[in-house]
Amino acid sequence: MPQTQDFDLKLNKVFISKIKLTNFRNFSQATYNISKNICALVGDNGVGKTNILEAISLCAPGRGLRNSKIEEFENINSAEYFNGFNINIDFQHNERQYNFSTAKLENSNSRIFNLDNNKLNKQADIAKYLNLLWLTPLYDSIFTAPKSERRKFFDRIIFNLNPEHLQNLQRYEYYLKERMNILLNYGVSSSWLETIENKLAELNSAIAFTRVETIRYLNNELEDLDAKYPKALLFFQDGFEKMYLDKIATIKIEKTAKDLLTENRSNDLLKKQTHIGIHKTDFSCFYVEKNINSLYCSTGEQKSLLASIFIALAKLLCKINGKTPILLLDEVLSHLDKSNATSFINDLKKLNIQTIMTGTDKKFFSSIKDIEIIELS
């Protein structure tokens, strides 16, 4: 992972100035221009505020802030309906203007990605220009959600800091499926298994190491937060990540992973799932001042801890990537009360980070200085 930079150094300012949607969700055709760092999309429930944030989030690696399937994005009720959609965004990076678009073409089952009309080889390439970070009501219960959801949440954090992490996870999932296919079709003694398990062991090690490094950086940032934010400490409860924390050498971790995969072939075949690996890891959060696991915190405390993680991550992204991320806050008042939300937004303003929010309370947003309000109806 790259070295962090001081905030005294000039950061590359990243700013989205225009969003154009075609046949996306509830929009047939829509264009929105943004001119200020803090922007609020305001309107009644159901007008499409979150859909706009989702469209922006699809400019990042992955399936967006709702983790939706590609067929869910199309506006099937449009009078001009066609089997596809388009998202077009103008943004500034390093004092230069760019245009990014992603689309599902008619009768296609996948998306294409273009930067200034040039096709990107892979979706992760856009992370060189745009880093997107979002907080939605779905994350409010992340500390009590199934551990698979916490893993996804944490891996999403890492994508922004290390785009290769996404590729490693995709390769890991591919080899997991390959291993299970071999077990089901050729049995536990197939010679192909050794090659696959060697690759899985290497990826286990690489992914675990990246997770551990990211938590170390993020915990340092959390430690330095203003005292008004509750102190959160992230940690791993088990898995290969904990082996790294225990200072076990990489070569030994890889050997352990390989040996466990080999030993568990029969059991994995019987239950038709792989029981060993980074896809089973759980991580959690500790509320330092109260000396308790976030699992046992009140709902309000959990939301405050999440806000701490969010603003610490925003700072870390600036320091490591040398450019400002774009922050998306869906229904900001669902996460924090008005007083804390105002303080939170003002802190984001101090970081000079573009933040696009949604909400129904126009009066609340109007009370914030230097904010742009876009009303939807």
N, C-alpha and C positions, 0 to 999 in steps of 0.2 A: 504494500500500500504506500502511496506517495507520502512524503513528509508534509506536515501541516505548514500553512503560511500564517504570518501574523496579520491581524486586521489592519495594521498600519500600511501594509502593502496594498497597492491598487488592485482591486478585483475587477475582472471582466464583468460588466453589467449585462445581464440577460433580461430581456423585456419583450413580452408578447404585446403587439400593438393591434393585431387584427385577427379575428376568428371568423371563418366562413364555413357554414355547414350546408350540405346538400343531401336531402333524403335521409337524414340522421335522426333516429328516435322520433320525437314529435315535430321535428322541423323539416319542412319541404325545402325551403331556401331561407337562410338567415345569415346576416353579417353583423358583427359587433366590433366596434373600434374602442380601444382602450388607450388612455393617455396618462393615467396616474398610477403610481406605484401600488396604492391600495384601492382595490375595486370591489364593490359589492353588487352582486346580482340579486335584485329584490323583487319579490312577487309572491302571489298565493301559491300554496302547494299544488303541484301538478302542471305548472306553466312551463317547466323545462329547465329550471335553474341548474339542477344536478346534472342534467343531460349535457349542458355546456361544459361543466367541469369534467365530465366523463370524456367528452370529445377531446379536450386538452390532454387529459391523462393518457389517451391512446397515442400520444406522441412520445411516450416513454416505452421502454421495453416491457412486454407483458400484455395483459388483457384489460388494462384499465382499472379504474377505482371500484368498479362493480364486479370485476373478474368475469365479464359476460362472454358468451359465445358469439361468434361473428354474425350469425344470423339474427341475433337479437337487436342489432344496431339499426337495421333498415326501417324506414317509415312506411309501413305497409298500408297506412290509411291516406297517404298522399294522393291527390288527384293526378299527379304526374309520376305515380309510382313506377320505379324500375328496380330490378333485382341488383341493388348495389347501393353504395353511399360514398361520400367524399368529405374529408375534413381538411381544411386548408388554413394554415397559420403563418402569419408574418411575424418575425421576431428579430430582435437585435442581439448580436453576440460579438464581443470584442470590437465594438464600434462599427460593425458592419451589419447590413440588413440581409436577412435570409428568408426564404419561403420553404416551409415544410408541408408536405401533404401525405396523407395516408388514405387509401381508398380500397373498397371492395368493388371490383369491376363486375359488370353484369354477367351473370351465369358463372361466376367464379366462387371458389370456396376458401379463398385466402386473401390477405391484404397485401397491397404493394406500398412501398415507402419511397418518397422522392424528396430530395433536397435540391432546391433551385432547378427543378425539372430533371435532375439526374437521379437515376435509380440507386438506392442504397442496397448494398449486398446483403446486409442483415439489419434487422430492426435495432439491435444494440448499438449500431453506429451512430444513431442520433444522440446518444448519451454524451458524445464528444462535444455537442453543441448545447443541448438542453438537459437539465436535470429537473425532474418534477417530483414534488413531495406532497402527499395529500393526507388529510385527516377527515374522516367521515364518521357519522354516527355508528357505523358498523364496527369501528375500532374501539368504541367506548367499553365494550365487554371483552376486549382482547385478553385481559389477564385471567378471565374465567372461562374463556373459550377453549375448545379442544386444542391440544398442543400442535396439531397440524396447522391451525390458523395462526398461532403465534410464530411458527416457523416461517410461514408465508409472509407475515408482517415483517419479521426480522430480515428475511432474504430480500424483500423489497427495499429495505433500507440499504442493504449492501449493494444492490444493483446500481444505485446512484453513486456510490463510492468506488465501485469496481465492476465495470461492465462485463468483465470476463467471468464473474461469478454466475451470471445468468447462463452463459454457454456451458460452464462446468456442470451446473444443475441439470441442464437439458441433456448433456452427454450422460450424466449419471442416471437419469430416468430412462434413457435409451438402453443402457447396458443392464439396468435392473430388469426391464422387459425382455431383453435378449436372454438373460440368464434363466428367467422363469420359463420362457418358450423352450429352451434347451432341456430344462428339467422335465417339463411336461411331455415333450416329444421324444427325447433320447435317453432320459434317465440320469441318475446321479453320477454315473461313471464316464460320461461323455468327455472326450479329450478337449472339446471346445470350451468346457467350463473353466479350465485353468486360465486361459487367455482372458476371458470375460472377467473373471474374479480378480485377476491382476489389475485390470483397468479400473474396476470398481474400488479396489483398495487404494490405488493412487488418487482417484477422485475423492474418496472419503477423506483422505489426508488433506488434500488441497482445499476442499470446501470447509472442513473443520478448522483449518488454520486461518482461513479468511474470516470466518465467523468470530473466532477468538480475537483476532487483531482488531476487527471492527468494534467489538464490545469494549476492548481496552481503550481505544480512541474515544468512543462515545461516553464511557464512564468518566474519563478525564474531563470531558466537556461538561458532563452533568455535575461533577464536583465543583466546577468553577461558576455555576449559574448563580444569579442573584438570589439572595436569601429568601425572597418572597415566593420562590418556587420550591416545592417539596423536593428533597434530595432522593433521587432514584438511583439504585444500583442494579445493573443488569448482570445476570449470571446464568451459567449452564448448570443444570441439575444432574446431567448424565452424559453419556456418549463419548465419542472420540474427541469432542471439543474439550471435555474435562481432562482427558489425557494430556492434551497440550498444556492446559493450565497447570497440570501436575508435573510439567517439565519433562515429559517423556519424549524421547527423540523421534523424529519423523519416520525414520526407517523402522523403528520398533512398532510405531502406530500402524504403518502400512502392513507389516507382517502380522500383527494382531488381527487386523481387518481381514486379510487374506485367509488366515487360519480359521477364523470364526465362520467365514462364508463357506469354506470347505466342510467344516464340521457340521454345519446346519443344513446341508443340502437335503437330506432326507426329511427333516422337519419342515423345511420351506416347501418342499414338493407336496408333502402331506396337507399342509394348510394353504398352499397356493399363494404364499406371500413371503417376501424376504424379511427376516426378523432382525437383521443386523445392518446398521449403517446410519448415515447422517440423516436419512429420511425418518428416523425414529427419535431424533434428539428433541429435548424440551428445554426451553429457556424461560426464565422468569425474572421478576422485578422485585426488589426489596425496598420498602419505604424506610429509609435510614433513620429519620428522626423518631419514628414510632417503633423501630426495631421489629417490624413484621413484614411478612410476605404480602405482596400486593393482592394475592388471592383472598386475603382476609380483611382487606380494606373496605371501607364504605364505597358506594358507587361514586360519590363526589370526590373522594380521595383518589380513586382509580383514574378518574378523568383528569384530575390535577397532575398526577404522575405522568399521564400520557402527554399533557401539555408540556411538562418539563422535558420529556424525551424529544418531543417535536421541535422545540426551540433549540435544544442542544444539538440536534441533528442538523438543523438549518445552519447553525454556526460552523459545525464540523464540515459540512458540504462546502461552505465558502472557503475554509482554510485548506482543505485537501485538494479541491478541484480548481481553486483559483478563480472561480466564477460564481455568481449568485444563482441559486436555484429559483424555480418558480413554485410558490406555495399555493395549494388549493385547500380551502377550508369549507367543507360542506356543512351548512347549518351550524355556524360557529356557536350560537347560543345553546345548542344542545350539549356542548362540551363544557361550557363555563357559564357562570352567572354574568350579568351585565358588567359588574365592576371588574371582575377578573378578566373577562373577555376584552374590555377596553384596554386594560393594562397589557394584556398579551399582544393585542394588535399594535399598540404603541411601541412595544419592544421590537416587533417585526419591522416597524417603520424605521427604527434606529439602525437596523441592520441593512437598510436600503435594499430590501428584497421585495420583488413584486409579489403581491398576495392577492388572490382572487377568491372572494368569499360568496356564500349564499345565505339568504335568510328571508324571513317574512316581515321583520320589524324595521320598517323604514326609519322610524323615529330614532331607534338605537343607532343605526348607521349614520344618520345625519348629525349625531352628536360627536362624531369622530372628525377631527380636523384633517383637511387635505385628503378627502376620500372622494372617489368617483362612484356615483350610484347609477346603475343601469336598471331601469324598471322593466319587468317583463309582465305581459298580460295575456 
